Amino acid sequence: MAGRVIDLTFDDSSDENAVSNTSKPNVSKTSSTRQPLNPIPNNVQLPPIASLLPASELSAPLIEALNKASAKRVLELLMKVCHAHSASKALVEREFLVPKREVVPYHANTDSEDGGEESEEENESETGSENESVEEDAQHQVPAATSLKRKAEAIADNELFPRFAQCENCKEEFDVTENDKGDCVWHAGEKEFCDDDDFWADHDDDCHGDPYSDLMDDSTYEDGYKWSCCDRLGGEEGCKQTKHKTAGLPRKRSRHD
């Protein structure tokens, strides 16, 4: 019986592998893992588009138009801009509002605001008496009342206050955060007609006007008047030098109160 010879070098599975490889896509066994994107916090605020654009310059005609417009009309326009654009509103708020804690207080006793020389002993005495008054008030208050008072004061300090105002005494505009003694120079009295002065010797009421009613605020005739508070001529500098004053300014209590 003849023996069968088997060729061990022949691999009959190669054809099957070839068919199998052609029917399946080539998938890499070592596929890379996809990394997740970096998370973005929800509170991130992107810059406004307007800030990324070049700043526009005001045209000459627009500047001329704003200069010629009345203050009332410009104010109305500014109100409209603030209502329409939140960025513009924020800019105006930064320029025109300050926390009340930054406002320079005005003394309740007007005389103590005079810019005259004041001795160090008087300053120390006033400061000491104010501190003693505060300490006495704190001693007589129960802890709960003291806590409520401090909270109320903290809330008041953070209230917004107009930064610019017109002084009640000198009628000038001032910054409430920069208000020192001597900044306001004014007369506490009234301007009175000085009829015994040679200033009015050649004056004709029919030609020039009535000095009792028409000319009192005319700078041409100011030396024909005197101030009741100091007897100075109408054109002379004020006899009082104080801080500027306007409604709503926080007040310092006088040591004599």
C-alpha positions as CSV (number, residue, x, y, z in Angstrom):
1,M,0.0,0.0,0.0
2,A,1.5,3.1,-1.2
3,G,1.9,5.8,1.5
4,R,0.3,9.3,1.0
5,V,2.7,12.2,1.0
6,I,1.5,15.4,2.7
7,D,3.2,18.7,1.9
8,L,3.4,20.5,5.2
9,T,4.7,23.7,3.5
10,F,1.3,24.4,1.9
11,D,-1.2,26.5,3.9
12,D,-4.7,26.1,2.5
13,S,-6.0,28.8,4.8
14,S,-4.2,31.6,2.9
15,D,-7.0,31.8,0.2
16,E,-9.7,32.0,2.8
17,N,-7.7,34.8,4.6
18,A,-7.4,36.6,1.3
19,V,-11.1,36.5,0.6
20,S,-11.8,37.5,4.2
21,N,-9.4,40.5,4.0
22,T,-11.1,41.8,0.8
23,S,-14.6,41.7,2.3
24,K,-13.8,43.5,5.6
25,P,-12.5,47.1,6.0
26,N,-9.0,47.6,7.3
27,V,-9.5,48.6,10.9
28,S,-6.5,49.5,13.0
29,K,-6.4,47.7,16.3
30,T,-4.7,50.6,17.9
31,S,-7.1,53.4,17.3
32,S,-6.3,56.6,19.2
33,T,-8.8,57.8,21.9
34,R,-10.4,61.2,21.2
35,Q,-9.7,63.8,23.8
36,P,-12.7,65.9,25.1
37,L,-12.8,69.7,24.5
38,N,-11.8,72.0,27.3
39,P,-14.9,73.1,29.3
40,I,-15.8,76.8,29.1
41,P,-17.1,78.3,32.4
42,N,-20.7,79.7,32.2
43,N,-19.7,83.0,33.8
44,V,-17.1,83.9,31.1
45,Q,-18.0,87.3,29.6
46,L,-16.9,87.9,26.1
47,P,-15.8,91.4,25.2
48,P,-18.5,93.5,23.4
49,I,-18.2,93.7,19.7
50,A,-18.0,97.5,19.9
51,S,-14.7,97.2,21.9
52,L,-13.1,95.2,19.1
53,L,-13.9,97.8,16.5
54,P,-11.7,100.9,16.0
55,A,-12.9,103.9,17.8
56,S,-14.8,106.3,15.6
57,E,-14.0,110.0,15.6
58,L,-16.6,112.7,15.9
59,S,-17.0,114.6,12.7
60,A,-16.6,118.4,12.7
61,P,-20.3,119.0,11.7
62,L,-21.5,116.8,14.6
63,I,-19.2,118.7,17.1
64,E,-20.5,122.0,15.8
65,A,-24.1,120.8,16.1
66,L,-23.6,119.7,19.7
67,N,-22.0,123.0,20.6
68,K,-24.9,125.0,19.1
69,A,-27.7,122.9,20.6
70,S,-29.3,123.9,23.8
71,A,-28.4,122.2,27.1
72,K,-31.9,120.9,27.3
73,R,-31.8,119.3,23.9
74,V,-28.4,117.7,24.6
75,L,-29.7,116.3,27.9
76,E,-32.7,114.8,26.2
77,L,-30.4,113.1,23.6
78,L,-28.2,111.8,26.4
79,M,-31.2,110.3,28.1
80,K,-32.2,108.6,24.9
81,V,-28.7,107.2,24.4
82,C,-28.6,105.8,27.9
83,H,-32.0,104.1,27.4
84,A,-31.0,102.6,24.1
85,H,-27.4,101.4,24.8
86,S,-26.4,99.7,28.1
87,A,-22.7,100.4,27.4
88,S,-23.4,104.1,27.0
89,K,-25.5,104.0,30.2
90,A,-22.6,102.4,32.1
91,L,-20.1,105.0,30.8
92,V,-22.4,107.9,32.0
93,E,-22.9,106.2,35.4
94,R,-19.1,105.9,35.8
95,E,-18.6,109.6,35.0
96,F,-21.5,111.1,36.9
97,L,-22.2,108.9,39.9
98,V,-20.0,108.1,43.0
99,P,-20.6,106.1,46.2
100,K,-21.8,108.3,49.0
101,R,-18.8,107.3,51.1
102,E,-16.6,109.2,48.7
103,V,-18.5,112.5,49.1
104,V,-16.8,115.1,51.2
105,P,-19.1,116.0,54.1
106,Y,-20.2,119.5,54.9
107,H,-20.2,120.7,58.5
108,A,-23.7,121.4,59.9
109,N,-22.3,124.6,61.5
110,T,-21.5,126.8,58.5
111,D,-19.2,129.1,60.5
112,S,-16.9,126.1,61.3
113,E,-16.4,125.6,57.5
114,D,-14.7,129.0,57.2
115,G,-11.2,128.7,55.7
116,G,-9.7,130.9,58.3
117,E,-6.7,129.8,60.4
118,E,-7.7,127.3,63.1
119,S,-5.4,126.1,65.8
120,E,-4.3,122.5,66.2
121,E,-5.8,122.5,69.7
122,E,-9.2,123.4,68.3
123,N,-9.0,120.7,65.7
124,E,-7.9,118.1,68.2
125,S,-10.7,119.2,70.6
126,E,-13.3,118.9,67.9
127,T,-12.0,115.5,66.8
128,G,-11.9,114.3,70.4
129,S,-15.4,115.5,71.3
130,E,-16.8,113.7,68.2
131,N,-15.0,110.5,69.2
132,E,-16.3,110.7,72.7
133,S,-19.8,111.3,71.5
134,V,-19.6,108.2,69.3
135,E,-18.3,106.1,72.1
136,E,-21.1,107.3,74.5
137,D,-23.7,106.5,71.9
138,A,-22.3,103.0,71.4
139,Q,-22.3,102.4,75.2
140,H,-26.0,103.3,75.5
141,Q,-27.1,101.2,72.6
142,V,-27.8,97.5,72.8
143,P,-25.7,95.2,70.6
144,A,-28.7,94.5,68.2
145,A,-29.4,98.2,67.7
146,T,-25.7,98.9,67.1
147,S,-25.5,96.1,64.5
148,L,-28.6,97.4,62.7
149,K,-27.2,101.0,62.8
150,R,-23.9,99.8,61.2
151,K,-25.7,97.9,58.5
152,A,-27.8,101.0,57.7
153,E,-24.7,103.1,57.6
154,A,-23.0,100.6,55.3
155,I,-26.0,100.6,52.9
156,A,-26.0,104.4,52.9
157,D,-22.3,104.5,52.2
158,N,-22.8,102.5,49.0
159,E,-25.7,104.6,47.7
160,L,-24.9,106.5,44.5
161,F,-24.6,110.2,44.6
162,P,-24.3,112.8,41.8
163,R,-20.6,113.7,41.4
164,F,-21.1,117.2,40.0
165,A,-23.5,119.8,41.5
166,Q,-24.0,123.5,41.6
167,C,-23.0,125.2,44.9
168,E,-25.9,126.9,46.7
169,N,-23.6,129.8,47.8
170,C,-21.3,130.7,44.9
171,K,-23.4,129.1,42.2
172,E,-20.4,127.4,40.7
173,E,-20.3,123.7,39.6
174,F,-18.0,121.5,41.8
175,D,-16.9,117.9,42.3
176,V,-18.4,116.5,45.5
177,T,-15.4,114.2,45.9
178,E,-13.0,117.2,45.9
179,N,-14.4,119.8,48.2
180,D,-12.0,121.6,50.6
181,K,-12.3,124.6,52.9
182,G,-11.7,127.8,50.9
183,D,-12.9,126.3,47.6
184,C,-16.1,128.4,47.9
185,V,-15.7,132.1,48.3
186,W,-19.0,134.0,48.8
187,H,-21.0,136.6,50.6
188,A,-23.5,135.6,53.3
189,G,-25.5,138.8,53.1
190,E,-27.4,140.7,50.4
191,K,-26.3,143.2,47.8
192,E,-27.7,146.6,48.7
193,F,-27.9,149.9,46.7
194,C,-25.4,152.4,47.9
195,D,-27.2,155.7,47.3
196,D,-24.7,158.0,49.1
197,D,-21.9,157.1,46.7
198,D,-20.6,159.3,43.9
199,F,-20.9,156.3,41.6
200,W,-24.5,157.2,40.7
201,A,-23.9,161.0,40.4
202,D,-24.4,161.1,36.6
203,H,-26.8,158.1,36.4
204,D,-30.1,158.6,34.6
205,D,-32.8,156.0,35.4
206,D,-34.6,156.5,32.1
207,C,-31.4,156.0,30.0
208,H,-29.5,153.4,32.0
209,G,-32.2,151.6,34.0
210,D,-33.4,151.4,37.6
211,P,-30.5,150.6,40.0
212,Y,-32.9,149.1,42.5
213,S,-34.1,146.4,40.1
214,D,-32.4,146.3,36.7
215,L,-28.7,146.8,37.4
216,M,-28.0,144.8,40.6
217,D,-26.6,141.8,38.7
218,D,-24.9,143.9,36.0
219,S,-21.1,143.8,36.4
220,T,-20.8,147.3,35.0
221,Y,-22.6,148.7,38.1
222,E,-21.4,146.3,40.8
223,D,-19.3,149.0,42.6
224,G,-22.5,151.0,43.1
225,Y,-23.6,148.4,45.6
226,K,-22.4,147.0,49.0
227,W,-22.8,143.7,50.7
228,S,-24.8,143.8,54.0
229,C,-22.6,141.1,55.5
230,C,-19.3,142.9,55.3
231,D,-19.9,146.4,53.8
232,R,-17.6,145.6,50.9
233,L,-18.3,146.9,47.4
234,G,-20.5,144.6,45.2
235,G,-17.5,143.6,43.0
236,E,-15.2,142.6,45.8
237,E,-14.3,139.0,46.7
238,G,-16.6,137.2,49.1
239,C,-16.1,137.5,52.9
240,K,-16.6,133.8,53.6
241,Q,-14.4,131.0,52.5
242,T,-16.0,127.6,53.0
243,K,-16.6,124.3,51.3
244,H,-19.1,124.1,48.5
245,K,-22.6,123.2,49.6
246,T,-25.5,121.5,47.8
247,A,-28.6,119.6,48.8
248,G,-28.1,116.1,50.0
249,L,-24.4,116.4,51.0
250,P,-23.7,114.3,54.2
251,R,-23.3,116.6,57.2
252,K,-20.7,116.4,60.0
253,R,-22.2,117.2,63.4
254,S,-20.9,120.2,65.1
255,R,-19.3,119.8,68.5
256,H,-21.7,122.4,69.8
257,D,-24.8,120.5,68.8
